[in-house]
Amino acid sequence: YLEIQPLGNNAFMINSDRVSAVQSMEDIKELNRRIVKLGEEFKKPVVGTCDVHFMDPEDEVYRRIIMAGKGFDDADT
């Protein structure tokens, strides 16, 4: 399947040196439209997902541990 996440999840790409083709939220929307077209062309389902990392609130600590281990400084937020 092909996945489309909330626009805010990909906002980091705006003005990123690594993703020169994305300069605005409209560019991200266009990428999502391209994903939908690719799904249609290759007969792959396209799903809209959300930014969920754990089901139960008490599991948040494990997510923070994993993210801190990967070097994310904002793992506590």
C-alpha positions as CSV (number, residue, x, y, z in Angstrom):
1,Y,0.0,0.0,0.0
2,L,1.0,3.7,-0.3
3,E,0.6,5.9,2.7
4,I,-0.3,9.5,3.0
5,Q,0.2,11.1,6.4
6,P,-1.0,14.5,7.8
7,L,0.5,17.5,6.1
8,G,2.2,18.6,9.3
9,N,4.2,15.3,9.4
10,N,6.0,16.3,6.2
11,A,6.3,20.0,6.9
12,F,10.0,19.4,7.9
13,M,10.7,19.1,4.1
14,I,9.9,22.7,3.5
15,N,13.1,24.6,3.0
16,S,15.1,21.5,3.8
17,D,18.4,21.1,2.0
18,R,17.6,17.4,1.5
19,V,14.3,18.0,-0.3
20,S,14.7,20.8,-2.7
21,A,11.4,20.2,-4.6
22,V,9.4,21.0,-1.5
23,Q,9.1,24.7,-0.7
24,S,5.5,25.0,0.6
25,M,2.5,23.1,2.0
26,E,1.1,23.2,-1.6
27,D,4.1,21.2,-2.7
28,I,3.4,18.6,-0.1
29,K,-0.2,18.5,-1.2
30,E,1.0,18.0,-4.8
31,L,3.2,15.1,-3.6
32,N,0.1,13.5,-2.0
33,R,-1.8,13.9,-5.3
34,R,1.0,12.2,-7.1
35,I,0.9,9.3,-4.6
36,V,-2.8,8.9,-5.2
37,K,-2.2,8.8,-9.0
38,L,0.6,6.2,-8.6
39,G,-1.7,4.1,-6.5
40,E,-4.3,4.2,-9.2
41,E,-1.8,3.5,-11.9
42,F,-0.2,0.5,-10.2
43,K,-3.4,-0.7,-8.5
44,K,-2.1,-0.2,-5.0
45,P,-4.3,1.0,-2.2
46,V,-3.6,4.5,-0.9
47,V,-4.3,5.0,2.8
48,G,-4.5,8.1,4.9
49,T,-2.9,7.5,8.2
50,C,-2.3,9.5,11.4
51,D,0.7,10.1,13.5
52,V,0.2,7.3,16.1
53,H,3.2,5.7,17.8
54,F,1.5,3.8,20.7
55,M,-2.0,2.8,21.6
56,D,-1.9,3.1,25.4
57,P,-0.8,6.2,27.2
58,E,1.5,4.3,29.5
59,D,3.5,3.1,26.5
60,E,4.6,6.6,25.7
61,V,7.8,6.1,27.8
62,Y,8.9,3.3,25.4
63,R,8.5,5.6,22.4
64,R,10.6,8.3,24.2
65,I,13.3,5.7,24.9
66,I,13.5,4.6,21.3
67,M,13.6,8.1,19.9
68,A,16.2,9.2,22.4
69,G,18.3,6.2,21.5
70,K,18.1,7.3,17.8
71,G,19.5,10.7,18.8
72,F,16.3,12.8,18.5
73,D,16.7,15.8,20.9
74,D,13.0,16.4,21.1
75,A,12.2,12.8,22.2
76,D,10.8,14.1,25.5
77,T,8.1,16.4,23.9
